[in-house]
């Protein structure tokens, strides 16, 4: 399975920004080690959550035709900690996007309080050998599971729908099975 | 229309943000790879910041023509050939390639580009105030 570090999209505006929430729960095993008797979400997983929010936003912009990978986090600042019971809201905004990759700015809010902010840089991979890691069914499932098509809008304001190429690819795969 | 000083200052900010270096390290003579520690992915980051900061377009390979360095027509036994140096001069008129041309080992090419070269590159893409 994929490692999900966001629970649901609450806004998804194609080519512009996406907002997702992450509920922190004591049921997450790793929190019992990070740290014993003082659980808090590891900062690295907050970065991963912001990257998942931004990565799907960047991928959707290109109709999932590019292999988008987290390349670099040039800047990240944490202002406070987040503990079980907190809900984090990650907002990622596309700052710049071109053929080779994309830069997004990201924030994490705990209620009204700024919890973290970051710049995240994604690269588009061209290596065809990595195709299996970027199957269309993976993205279709992730976007559906995270509710992106329930809350999202395309650039023209119409409801966000799965790109035709993604649906066709999944249908073709199912027909082959 | 920016002045040369303003171009340098903006490039300084871009490099501080992209490479996590201090602004006093970003001198005109500093090399991007050797002195400022830039790695390959950083060049794309820098290109993004220059495009955004100066509202310009930088096509792939224009600032750093890596395709020349992987072209067997221009590289032999890990060294850039005469024709390769000529091609690099043509593609990078903003860079001083004299020292590299004396001992053109491909691996050392990363050390060619300086902050001053980058300023000249941007100056060639924007109108500079008197």
Interface residues (C-beta under 8 A of the other chain):
Chain A: X71 X72 X74 X75 X95 X96 X98 X99 X100 X101 X103 X119 X121 X123
Chain B: X17 X18 X20 X41 X42 X44 X45 X48 X51 X52 X60
